[in-house]
Amino acid sequence: MAVTLTVLASGSRGNSAVVRSASTSILVDAGLSCRETLRRMREVGEDPARLSAIVISHEHSDHVSGLAVLAKKLRLPVFMTDATCAAWQRGLPDAKTPEFVLHYHHSFQAGRGFTVGDIEISSFTIPHDAADPVGFTFRAGGMRLAIVTDLGYVPASVREHVRGCDLLMIESNHDLEMLRGGPYPWSVKQRVMSRVGHLSNEALADFFTDDYDGGAAFVVLAHLSEQNNHPELARRTAERALDGKRNLVHNRLVLAAQDRPLAPIVL
């Protein structure tokens, strides 16, 4: 049975994707407005009425800005850790907090798995400057895919979790020279380059060269900075690193975009 990943948006202005199996559909992060999320889903043939749940990686606004309205409108359970929920709630109007906690929040612990419908979900801690940030792997229909963005480096624990995946969606946020010479204040540049910031093209290339098992049918480059990266630069850097591990079946490279959804990737 096919498993599908549809990236609705990826970048600093909003992140969201849909993982779909034969009978279950999960929204991963809700960084677009409710209206835009539903519009993009319909544009690529994903039915919002089929959604079974929302899972949240961390509380930064580009991952949760549409969450409250989406959860209420679609009456969906929302899975996130208690620490992420608490941090997210601190940025909400007080009137929204009790309703969300009572009706929508389902807690999980980082490092623990849970199941939604026929999709088994594993969570793992990632190094990012959020309350309790996690990456995810999803298993259904004999296929396994990983979504891991917003991490300053790729620790051994993350490398282990993404090993053996049929699809890998991973961050390629910035080019180091573009970031250093770009318009951000130095404090922001330091944050992005830190070990709890974002993964550079070069750091991802090192992972591909030294630690990646090369087994995924698709590799999706995600969370590209619009200020400090360029799609072709990210693509070329990744392609050089993957050169010895690519063939007609494995490691077909796809770039996620901020301003438009990708066509569904079917495993």
ZAMITOR-32376 format. One record per residue: residue in one letter; x, y, z of N, C-alpha, C in turn. Coordinates in steps of 0.001 Angstrom, whole numbers, plus 500000, padded with zeros to 6 digits. Example, Ala and Ser with C-alpha at 12.3 -4.5 7.8 and 13.67 -1.06 7.14 Angstrom:
2
A513190494310507800512300495500507800513200496700507800S512850497750507080513670498940507140512900500030507870
***
This chain:
267
M500839498809500000500000500000500000500874501241500000A500484502239499208501310503430499050501297504296500305V502443504910500556502575505948501567503027507210500841T502414508340501189502634509581500452503083510698501387L504056511479500927504443512717501607504128513888500685T503384514848501205503099516081500475503589517251501315V504604517956500836505121519123501552504310520334501100L503552520903502030502735522074501711503556523352501715A504530523443502617505406524616502701506590524262503574S507741524876503269508926524646504092509814525869504026G510061526472505190510898527658505254510545528499506454S511199529632506593511045530442507795509701531134507890R508904531145506786507580531756506832506460530734507026G506811529476507246505773528489507515506158527108507038N505887526106507898506221524723507601505011523834507843S504745522954506878503637522017507033503755520940505965A503389519709506335503428518594505394502339517605505773V501970516766504813500972515722505046501609514367504781V501502513467505757501902512071505585500618511255505507R500471510491504424499218509762504208499497508302503891S498741507435504541498774505997504258497448505611503610A497171504316503557495932503859502938494698504375503669S494794504514505003493595504873505767493784506039506728T494972506628506774495271507662507762496002508819507095S495685510026507532496340511223507000496714512126508168I497992512521508242498510513285509378499140514572508864L498751515691509487499401516964509207500585517115510148V501766517317509578502988517477510362503336518959510399D503151519567511552503341520993511787502246521811511075A502004522995511613500896523840511148501347525281511108G502361525552510315502957526875510275502342527830509280L501340527372508527500582528248507644499250528592508299S498605529631507826497263529924508311496329528773507968C495230528688508680494245527652508386493784527755506937R493442528942506499492956529127505130493987528656504108E495259529035504311496294528669503343496597527179503391T496579526592504574496784525143504684495740524393503888L494480524737504076493400524052503371493481524298501865R493834525527501479493955525827500045495039524993499387R496200524916500049497304524154499457497005522660499448M496349522163500482495976520749500477495081520435499286R494075521256499073493152521005497959493856521151496615E494809522074496540495541522295495285496268521036494828V496774520251495770497528519044495409496718517766495613G495414517900495805494554516724495870494478516050497222E494913516733498281494789516182499638493495516706500270D492677515807500774491382516169501330491513516505502814P491292517760503215491393518101504642490457517281505523A489337516845504981488383516054505766488941514689506138R489981514250505438490596512957505734491630513025506847L492004514219507258493038514325508286492599513637509571S493538512881510143493271512148511381493848512845512596A494919513630512417495605514257513547496603515273513023I497082516113513944498196517026513707499303516651514677V500532516551514193501675516351515085502607517552514949I503170517987516082503939519227516134505360518928516605S506338519464515866507739519222516194508259520148517294H507837521417517280508236522377518305507385523628518167E507542524565519099506579525648519249506914526926518487H507970526970517702508290528192516981507179528531515989S506959529827515774505762530270515061505667529734513643D506795529497512986506735528978511621506323527510511574H506054526927512735505557525553512801504183525437513461V503715526526514089502450526429514834501495527604514609S501794528531513724500984529755513651499532529482513285G499255528419512558497876528102512195497229527035513049L497924526604514092497491525412514831496150525585515533A495980526658516278494761526810517076493515526805516202V493557527534515096492378527620514228492144526291513509L493217525670513027493065524382512337492472523311513243A493025523200514448492543522174515366491069522373515685K490678523624515910489282523901516242488367523677515046K488766524151513874487923524039512690487713522589512285L488800521797512317488731520414511859488495519425513000R488500519912514243488270519072515430489242517880515455L490517518210515372491554517183515277492346517076516571P492739515874516955493706515735518050495059516283517617V495744516917518563497067517490518300498067516825519229F499075516203518647500092515493519418501337516364519518M501716516710520752502979517391521009503372517148522454T504632517368522750505079517113524114504499518164525053D504472517844526339503941518791527320504729520088527329A506052519994527220506878521201527238506613522067526012T506443521440524850506116522195523640504753522852523768C503786522117524293502444522669524472502470523874525409A503192523752526521503256524843527491503918526077526871A505003525872526123505690526999525491504808527656524436W504078526843523685503176527374522661502036528173523291Q501474527634524363500349528301525017500733529676525559R501993529831525975502412531128526527502290532247525501G502286531900524226502131532912523185500711533094522707L499757532391523324498366532479522908497568533399523810P496493533987523287495559534684524176495010533713525221D494826534178526440494400533298527525493109532563527212A492230533186526445490922532585526190491031531297525392K492111531147524621492230529955523791492849528782524538T493537529039525613494318527989526247493480526866526848P492489527132527685491750526022528298491052525131527274E490459525743526248489754524957525241490713524016524527F491881524517524176492831523670523466493259522487524324V493650522753525551494124521692526434493036520654526663L491801521117526853490700520208527161490330519321525979H490306519902524782489708519194523653490706518608522661Y491902519177522528492742518824521384494104518224521734H494694518610522868496074518220523124496185516766523572H497038516013522857497422514657523243498935514664523440S499376514280524612500783514379524964501561513131524545F502808513340524128503753512233523978505094512697524532Q505961511751524843507288512071525342508314511946524222A509222512913524150510303512821523173511067511514523377G511323510814522304511988509519522388511032508346522447R509746508623522605508730507570522656507913507567521364G507338506420521062506509506282519885505026506319520239F504206506549519232502755506475519371502182506147518002T500900505845517967500254505400516739499032506252516457V498875506623515205497657507283514741497132506456513567G495972505846513738495447504975512692496420503855512408D496791503710511136497729502648510768499154503159510598I499433504376511108500775504951511003501454504919512370E502603504252512444503416504233513654504390505408513607I504401506205514657505207507417514701506246507284515806S507494507522515468508564507580516460509058509016516539S509323509472517753509856510823517944511263510735518515F512077511740518212513435511764518741513875513205518929T514634513432519976515093514785520304516075515296519254I515926516567518905516847517217517970517455518457518640P518664518858518233519320520015518856518851521333518238H517913521992518907517376523259518428516971524089519633D516917525407519480516646526288520618515144526464520842A514492525365521145513072525341521476512904524556522765A511678524509523287511452523896524598511746522408524607D511282521687523606511440520225523572511313519750522131P512216520181521247512056519925519809512303518466519448V511541517983518471511667516587518042511629516486516527G512235515412516025512014514953514674511111513743514729F510653513298513548509726512177513494510127511181512408T509836509913512672509763508919511611508349508359511599F507887507998510400506545507474510196506659506139509457R505975505127509970506024503815509350504610503334509040A504389502943507790503097502394507379503285501676506051G502488500661505817502538499959504536503897499427504171G504698499090505160506033498575504898507051499639504529M506660500920504575507546502033504243507839502868505486R508982503528505462509386504352506596509963505660506076L509478506777506607510003508070506191510310508923507412A511266509837507256511710510697508348511556512150507944I511134512967508914511092514416508752511909515013509890V513025515643509540513906516212510565514456517544510055T513904518628510608514372519974510268514613520736511565D515159521930511448515422522774512612516364522095513596L517578521850513143518596521261514011519942521876513679G520727522132514712522003522800514519523098521898513979Y522987520598514263523936519615513743523234518266513758V523894517241513252523291515909513165523993514990514155P523454514877515377524091514011516373523888512545516053A524602511702516773524538510260516527523126509728516688S522371510244517641521017509749517862520126510022516659V520273511185516045519489511496514852519929510624513687R521228510437513526521719509576512452521131508179512564E521017507680513775520473506347513979519001506297513607H518250507309513965516810507298513695516506507395512203V517318508101511428517007508264510002517604507144509151R518367506263509767518947505155509012517842504191508565G517929503736507338516981502749506832515659503321506365C515586504643506173514337505246505722514195505155504201D512952505037503754512652505039502318512541506459501774L512290507415502657512269508826502290512853509614503449L513727510561503131514351511414504143514120512870503779M513374513585504625513217515023504487514074515669505569I515068516468505149516046516983506093516424518418505723E516805519170506731517084520595506557518378520856505784S518297521845504878519482522411504220519274523921504234N519447524532505403518921525871505657519700526991504998H521024526983505117521768528156504685523122527779504116D523631528668503283525022528631502841525824529507503796L526913528989504321527654529704505361528149531072504893E528660531152503677529180532432503202528058533437502955M526936532965502441525797533866502257525289534372503601L525245533502504603524794533915505926525745534933506531R527050534637506472528030535550507075528004536924506421G527784536968505111527778538244504401526405538844504231G525387538224504800524016538653504593523561539738505545P522267540063505489521746541237506201521387541004507669Y521432539767508157521010539522509531521960540184510535P521454540641511685522342541085512763523270539942513185W524444540313513714525424539297514073524875538323515113S524056538808516028523494537916517045522612536842516421V521870537206515380521018536229514689521881535254513899K522935535761513253523843534877512525524462533846513464Q524871534296514644525443533366515619524433532308516032R523193532723516231522147531779516616521931530734515517V521835531174514260521594530252513152522748529261513010M523985529739513191525161528879513012525464528011514223S524771528227515329525090527506516558524627526055516492R525004525297517499524628523879517549523167523669517945V522452524751518232521007524649518425520289525562517425G520929525805516292520361526665515256519799525866514101H520399526109512920519900525457511709521051524812510940L520735523776510198521743522990509488522110523664508171S523399523875507959523873524500506723523967523470505603N524061523985504363524306523103503215525561522265503449E526598522911503984527878522226504161527790521141505228A527089521428506325526938520418507381526117519244506890L525084519517506102524295518420505537525141517596504582A525976518256503779526853517526502858527818516621503622D528329517105504754529199516261505573528456515019506067F527206515209506484526405514061506911526210513080505751F525854513590504580525654512710503427526931511939503093T528071512603503186529336511975502814529795510947503841D529661511285505130530296510485506178529373509516506894D528082509832507000527226509076507907525917508569507308Y525553509031506152524270508664505552524362507292504900D523341506454505116523399505092504588523034504994503109G522473506053502521522210506057501087521007505261500647G520134504859501569519075503937501211517757504530500790A517546505834500966516238506426500687515978506536499187A514743506248498803514359506449497410514302507940497073F513896508758498053513819510203497868514512510911499031V515246511967498707515792512889499697515186514255499415V514511514826500416513875516134500271514675517147501079L515216518159500407515909519247501088514873520266501546A514904520616502839513831521402503434514353522622504185H513429523525504498513683524699505330514808525566504766L514854525735503440515857526583502814515578528048503154S516604528760503572516470530184503875516322530971502580E515368531899502569515197532751501402516236533862501360Q516828534211502522517833535264502605519250534737502464N519488533526502938520859533036503113521142531732502372N520358531459501355520561530245500569519982530475499186H520266529548498294519656529553496962519371528100496594P518200527811496020517869526408495740518923525663494945E519473526283493923520462525575493108521764525363493862L522108526275494750523306526096495565523109524929496529A521950524876497170521660523747498059521643522439497282R521046522467496094520977521246495282522363520754494886R523191521657494377524520521253493918525374520722495064T525294521373496228526071520920497377525645519514497787A524342519263497827523841517937498186524180516910497119E524050517273495858524336516329494773525790515881494788R526708516810495033528120516419495100528352515430496238A527722515674497379527915514789498524527267513427498302L526160513401497565525434512146497327525944511394496109D526887511975495395527267511455494076527593509973494090G528325509518495083528705508109495122527640507195495673K526503507764496110525466506953496744524154506970495967R524142507601494794522904507728494037522849506704492907N521631506255492603521392505441491416519990505746490922L519493504976489962518193505272489380517055505070490363V517288504314491428516230504013492387516335504889493622H517555505098494114517734505737495411518213507182495298N517821507977496311518322509329496502517972510285495367R516749510129494844516245511159493942516018512424494765L516614513521494321516674514727495133515525515674494773V514816516133495809513684517035495644513891518213496596L513549519423496170513660520598497018512269521078497422A512026521163498711510776521727499211510812523243499058A509640523841498872509545525273498617508707525959499683Q508925527275499817508151528065500773506816528509500200D506813528887498929505649529578498387504682528690497616R504948527399497553504046526499496834504217525086497342P503161524276497271503289522881497697504009522044496647L504654520987497103505219520015496177504152519021495746A504319518467494576503466517344494184503705516195495160P502670515416495480502856514307496415503956513344495965I504783512926496916505812511922496673505249510585497146V505155509631496246504509508356496542505575507277496672L505547506571497797506473505453498020505767504134497720
***
